[in-house]
Amino acid sequence: MERLINPNGLNMPKLGLGTWPMLGEDCTKAVMQALALGYRHIDTAAGYNNEDAVGAALAASDVPRGEIHVTSKVWWDQLEPQKLQASFERSLRALRSDYVDLFLIHWPAKDWDLRRTIEALVALKESGKARAIGVANFPLPLLREVVEDLGAPLAAIQVEYHVTLGQAKLLDYCRRHGMALTAYSPLARNKVSEIPDIVAIADKHGVLPTQVALAWLLEQQDVAAVPKAAGRANQLSNLNALNIRLDDEDRAKIAALPKGQRLVSPAFAPDWSDGE
C-alpha cells in the first residue's frame, strides 16, 4: 500500500481504518480483522473511548507493531500542557505501546494558550514518543498560525473531506508546507451512495459508490482517508478502492458536485467560514 512520507516524521499508509464509534470487543475484533486483511494504518483517539480496545488488537495481532501506523488524538479539554502530557501517557498505556506514529490535537479549544499547547505537542515529538505530530479540525488561519508563526513541524492535518465537502485551500497549503491531509468521514456517512453522479460512475466501472468516493480521495497527492468499517466485506471493499482508476470524465462529474456539505460540526467546533 502506498505510504505518505514527509520531512516531519510521517510514514503513513494512504488508507486507514477509522475506529469511531466502535467500542470494546467489537472494536478489537474489527481492528484485528483489518490487520489480517492488510490494513497497516489504524486511527483512534482519546475521545473515542476505544484506545484500550485498539491496544488489545495490536497486542493480539501477528503483525509486528513496527509495521502498523497508529494515529491518536488528545481531546480539546486536555490542552493545557500538563493535561496534554498526561492524556498522551494514558493513550500510550491504553495502546500498549511505547510510542504513537502520529499524535494530533483533536479540536482547537475556544480559550487556550495556543503557544504553550503547541510547545507541549512539539515536546512529545522531540521525546520520540510521538513519531510525528499534527492537528485536526483546524481552519486554515489557525493552521497557518501554528505552522508559520509558531514554527511547529506538523506532519499532517485531519479534517472532514469528501466528494461534497471541498478542502482545496487547506490541501494547497498542506502541499506547500510538506503536510499530509487525512480525510475523515470520507464517505460522507454513506451519503455518497445516494448521489446520482457517484452511482453513475460506480455503475460505469462496475464498483460501489463508496469505492468511487474513496478512490477519488486516495488518488490525490498527499491525501489519506480513514473510513470506519467494522464488517469484513466493507473493510475489503474499502481496501479494493485503491485499485480503482477514475478518468477525467469521472473527475469532472465529481468536481461539479456541491462542495459545502459539512456533516461534522459540534457545538465546540471552530468558525469554519474563516479561510474557506
C-alpha positions as CSV (number, residue, x, y, z in Angstrom):
1,M,0.0,0.0,0.0
2,E,1.3,3.4,-0.9
3,R,2.6,5.4,2.0
4,L,2.7,9.2,2.6
5,I,6.2,10.1,3.7
6,N,7.3,13.7,4.5
7,P,10.1,15.5,6.2
8,N,8.2,15.9,9.5
9,G,8.4,12.3,10.5
10,L,5.3,10.9,8.7
11,N,5.3,7.4,7.3
12,M,1.6,6.7,6.9
13,P,-0.4,4.4,4.5
14,K,-2.9,6.3,2.4
15,L,-5.8,4.1,3.5
16,G,-6.5,3.6,7.2
17,L,-9.2,2.1,9.4
18,G,-11.3,4.7,11.3
19,T,-12.5,3.3,14.6
20,W,-15.1,5.8,15.8
21,P,-17.7,5.0,17.2
22,M,-16.6,1.3,17.7
23,L,-16.1,0.2,21.3
24,G,-14.9,-2.7,23.4
25,E,-14.7,-6.2,21.9
26,D,-16.4,-5.2,18.7
27,C,-13.6,-2.6,18.1
28,T,-10.9,-5.1,19.0
29,K,-12.3,-7.7,16.5
30,A,-12.6,-5.1,13.8
31,V,-9.0,-3.9,14.1
32,M,-7.6,-7.4,14.2
33,Q,-9.7,-8.3,11.2
34,A,-8.4,-5.2,9.3
35,L,-4.8,-6.0,10.1
36,A,-5.3,-9.6,8.9
37,L,-6.7,-8.2,5.6
38,G,-3.7,-6.0,5.1
39,Y,-4.5,-2.7,6.7
40,R,-1.5,-1.1,8.3
41,H,-3.0,2.3,9.5
42,I,-5.3,2.5,12.4
43,D,-6.9,5.8,13.6
44,T,-8.1,6.2,17.1
45,A,-8.4,9.0,19.8
46,A,-8.8,9.5,23.5
47,G,-12.2,11.0,22.7
48,Y,-13.4,7.8,21.1
49,N,-13.0,5.8,24.3
50,N,-11.6,2.9,22.4
51,E,-7.8,3.2,22.6
52,D,-7.8,0.2,25.1
53,A,-9.7,-1.9,22.5
54,V,-7.3,-0.9,19.8
55,G,-4.4,-1.7,22.1
56,A,-5.8,-5.1,22.7
57,A,-5.9,-5.7,19.0
58,L,-2.4,-4.5,18.5
59,A,-1.2,-6.8,21.2
60,A,-3.1,-9.9,19.9
61,S,-2.3,-9.4,16.2
62,D,0.5,-11.3,14.4
63,V,1.5,-8.1,12.6
64,P,4.6,-6.5,14.3
65,R,3.8,-3.1,15.9
66,G,6.6,-1.5,13.9
67,E,4.7,-2.3,10.7
68,I,1.5,-0.6,11.9
69,H,0.9,3.2,11.7
70,V,-1.2,4.3,14.7
71,T,-2.7,7.8,14.9
72,S,-4.3,9.0,18.2
73,K,-5.5,12.4,19.4
74,V,-5.9,14.5,22.5
75,W,-9.3,16.0,23.3
76,W,-9.9,19.7,23.3
77,D,-10.4,20.0,27.1
78,Q,-7.0,18.5,27.8
79,L,-4.8,21.0,26.0
80,E,-3.2,22.7,29.0
81,P,0.5,21.4,28.8
82,Q,0.4,19.1,31.8
83,K,-3.0,17.8,30.9
84,L,-1.9,17.2,27.3
85,Q,1.2,15.2,28.6
86,A,-1.0,13.2,30.9
87,S,-3.5,12.4,28.2
88,F,-0.7,11.3,25.9
89,E,0.7,9.0,28.5
90,R,-2.8,7.5,29.1
91,S,-3.0,6.9,25.4
92,L,0.3,5.1,25.3
93,R,-0.8,2.8,28.2
94,A,-4.1,2.1,26.6
95,L,-2.5,1.3,23.3
96,R,0.1,-0.9,25.0
97,S,2.8,0.9,23.0
98,D,5.9,2.9,23.7
99,Y,5.0,5.4,21.0
100,V,2.4,6.6,18.6
101,D,3.2,7.2,14.9
102,L,1.1,10.4,14.7
103,F,-0.4,12.4,17.6
104,L,-2.9,15.1,16.9
105,I,-4.8,17.8,18.7
106,H,-8.3,16.6,18.0
107,W,-10.1,20.0,18.1
108,P,-8.9,23.5,18.8
109,A,-10.1,25.0,22.1
110,K,-12.0,28.3,22.5
111,D,-9.9,29.7,25.3
112,W,-6.4,28.4,25.4
113,D,-2.8,29.4,25.3
114,L,-2.0,28.2,21.8
115,R,1.7,28.7,22.0
116,R,2.1,26.7,25.2
117,T,-0.1,23.9,23.9
118,I,1.9,23.7,20.7
119,E,5.2,23.7,22.6
120,A,3.9,20.7,24.6
121,L,2.9,18.9,21.4
122,V,6.3,19.6,19.9
123,A,8.0,18.3,23.1
124,L,6.3,14.9,22.5
125,K,7.8,14.7,19.1
126,E,11.2,15.7,20.5
127,S,10.9,12.9,23.1
128,G,10.5,10.3,20.3
129,K,7.3,9.0,21.8
130,A,5.3,10.7,19.1
131,R,7.0,10.0,15.8
132,A,5.1,12.7,14.1
133,I,2.6,15.4,15.2
134,G,-0.3,17.3,13.7
135,V,-3.7,18.8,14.3
136,A,-7.3,18.0,13.4
137,N,-10.3,20.3,12.6
138,F,-8.1,23.5,12.4
139,P,-9.4,26.1,10.0
140,L,-6.7,27.5,7.6
141,P,-5.9,30.7,9.5
142,L,-5.3,28.7,12.7
143,L,-3.2,26.1,10.9
144,R,-1.2,29.0,9.3
145,E,-0.5,30.5,12.7
146,V,0.8,27.2,14.1
147,V,3.0,26.4,11.1
148,E,4.3,29.9,10.2
149,D,4.2,31.9,13.5
150,L,5.0,29.1,15.9
151,G,7.1,27.1,13.6
152,A,5.6,23.7,14.6
153,P,6.9,20.8,12.5
154,L,3.4,19.5,11.7
155,A,3.3,16.4,9.6
156,A,-0.5,16.2,9.0
157,I,-3.9,17.6,9.5
158,Q,-7.1,15.5,9.8
159,V,-10.4,17.1,8.6
160,E,-13.7,16.1,7.2
161,Y,-13.2,15.8,3.4
162,H,-15.4,14.0,0.8
163,V,-16.9,14.5,-2.6
164,T,-19.4,17.0,-1.2
165,L,-17.1,19.0,1.1
166,G,-14.1,20.6,-0.5
167,Q,-10.8,21.4,1.1
168,A,-9.0,22.9,-1.8
169,K,-7.4,25.8,0.1
170,L,-6.3,23.7,3.0
171,L,-4.9,21.0,0.7
172,D,-3.0,23.5,-1.3
173,Y,-1.5,24.9,1.9
174,C,-0.6,21.4,3.1
175,R,1.2,20.6,-0.1
176,R,3.2,23.8,0.1
177,H,4.3,23.1,3.6
178,G,5.1,19.4,3.4
179,M,2.0,18.1,5.2
180,A,-0.5,15.3,4.6
181,L,-4.2,15.8,4.8
182,T,-6.2,12.9,6.2
183,A,-9.9,12.7,5.3
184,Y,-12.3,11.6,8.0
185,S,-15.9,10.8,7.1
186,P,-14.6,10.2,3.6
187,L,-17.9,8.5,2.6
188,A,-20.0,11.4,3.9
189,R,-21.6,9.0,6.4
190,N,-22.5,6.8,3.5
191,K,-24.5,9.6,1.8
192,V,-22.2,9.1,-1.2
193,S,-24.3,6.1,-2.1
194,E,-27.3,8.4,-2.7
195,I,-25.6,10.8,-5.1
196,P,-26.7,10.0,-8.7
197,D,-23.5,11.1,-10.3
198,I,-21.4,8.9,-7.9
199,V,-23.8,6.0,-8.6
200,A,-23.4,6.5,-12.3
201,I,-19.6,6.5,-12.1
202,A,-19.7,3.4,-9.9
203,D,-22.0,1.6,-12.5
204,K,-19.6,2.6,-15.3
205,H,-16.7,0.9,-13.5
206,G,-18.7,-2.0,-12.0
207,V,-17.8,-0.9,-8.5
208,L,-19.7,0.5,-5.5
209,P,-20.4,4.3,-5.0
210,T,-18.4,4.2,-1.7
211,Q,-15.4,2.8,-3.6
212,V,-15.6,5.7,-6.1
213,A,-15.7,8.2,-3.3
214,L,-12.7,6.7,-1.7
215,A,-10.8,6.2,-5.0
216,W,-11.3,9.9,-5.7
217,L,-9.6,10.8,-2.4
218,L,-6.9,8.2,-2.5
219,E,-5.7,9.2,-6.0
220,Q,-5.0,12.8,-4.7
221,Q,-1.4,13.7,-3.9
222,D,-0.8,13.9,-0.1
223,V,-4.3,12.8,0.8
224,A,-5.1,9.8,3.1
225,A,-8.5,8.5,4.2
226,V,-9.7,6.7,7.3
227,P,-13.2,5.3,6.6
228,K,-14.8,3.4,9.5
229,A,-15.7,-0.2,8.7
230,A,-16.5,-2.9,11.2
231,G,-17.5,-5.7,8.8
232,R,-15.1,-7.8,6.7
233,A,-17.0,-7.0,3.5
234,N,-16.8,-3.2,4.0
235,Q,-13.1,-3.4,5.0
236,L,-12.3,-5.4,1.9
237,S,-14.4,-3.1,-0.3
238,N,-12.5,0.0,1.0
239,L,-9.2,-1.7,0.5
240,N,-10.1,-2.5,-3.1
241,A,-10.8,1.1,-3.7
242,L,-7.1,1.5,-4.0
243,N,-7.2,-0.4,-7.3
244,I,-9.9,1.7,-9.0
245,R,-8.8,4.2,-11.7
246,L,-11.0,7.1,-12.4
247,D,-10.9,9.0,-15.7
248,D,-11.1,12.7,-16.4
249,E,-14.9,12.5,-17.1
250,D,-15.4,11.0,-13.7
251,R,-13.3,13.7,-12.0
252,A,-15.2,16.4,-13.8
253,K,-18.5,15.0,-12.6
254,I,-17.2,14.9,-9.0
255,A,-15.8,18.4,-9.3
256,A,-19.2,19.7,-10.3
257,L,-20.9,18.4,-7.1
258,P,-21.6,20.9,-4.3
259,K,-18.6,21.2,-2.1
260,G,-20.1,22.9,1.1
261,Q,-21.9,20.0,2.8
262,R,-20.3,19.7,6.2
263,L,-21.7,16.9,8.3
264,V,-19.5,17.2,11.5
265,S,-19.8,20.5,13.3
266,P,-20.3,20.1,17.1
267,A,-21.0,23.0,19.4
268,F,-17.3,23.4,20.2
269,A,-16.2,23.5,16.6
270,P,-14.2,26.5,15.3
271,D,-15.5,29.1,12.9
272,W,-15.4,27.1,9.6
273,S,-16.1,30.2,7.4
274,D,-12.7,31.6,8.3
275,G,-10.5,30.9,5.3
276,E,-12.7,28.5,3.4
